[in-house]
Amino acid sequence: MADLVLHDSLVDEYLKFKDNSSFNKSKIQKLFKYILPFSLKDNHPLMQDPAIKMQLEGSDPLIEISNELDEAILVQRSRLKLMLIDRAITSIPTFTTVNIMGIIPEKLQPKYGATYPNATDKGKAKAHIKALLSDANWVKITDGYIANQDWNQNKTLINEIVPHKAMDLTIVGSNSSTASFSINASQRQEIENLCTNWVVKSNSLSTQTHDRYIETDKLKILLSSGLCHLYELSPKDFTYIIELR
């Protein structure tokens, strides 16, 4: 079973790249952010050449040749149930598409992520997040509960993962009519004392939100729970997902 489906125009571009023919470099770069094993209809024009069909069949780890010609069925049979496209399709399809060349960024994007069960060593996750922030020009941490009872652990994690260099560090908590978890003046001073090169800024959300984020000028990291749960003995699972800007 293929993971997804490529529109015929993207199949053409991939085969041009594979054959060292003239290809669209920008399109191939974007395609390779998304590409996974895909279905190739055996009535594709290039497949009319028996030599090409023999060359591709069984030799390309990404291509799964299918005798199914209906694109909707091909998509439904794929694991991800979607088709990658590089242009708008005239007739609106009945299946999910992702335009890799779209002017408006797609919500569906490839991401790296990992999940660590509770009470397990999350050292690799912490080291990875620290590395991801190491070349940031600014860092913004959004956590509606960052200033609650886990503040000391959150502060320790900020000290460990945010690079100690001149940069803006913004911490966004929540401040609603029922609860306030934004950092106060004393907590802001505690962060400033960790690194005198940081320009610490604070902000608040008007409502509480569950999702947590760490953002930089290069990427965005979604956290399933607060920074404090990066510790090994945390009673909660910890998942982080990276999205490149």
Protein Blocks (a to p, Z undefined) as FASTA:
>chain_A
ZZbdcdfklmmmmmmmmnopacdfklmmmmmmmgccddddfkbfklmpmklmmmmnopam
kbccdfbfbfklmmmmpmnopacdfbdcfbacfbdcddfkbfbacfbdcdddddddehia
fklmmmmmmmmmmmpcbdcdddfklmmmklmmmmmmmmmmmccddddddddddddfkbcc
bdcfklmmmmmmmpmkbccdddddfbdcfbdcdddfkbccddfbdfklmpfklcbdcddd
dddZZ
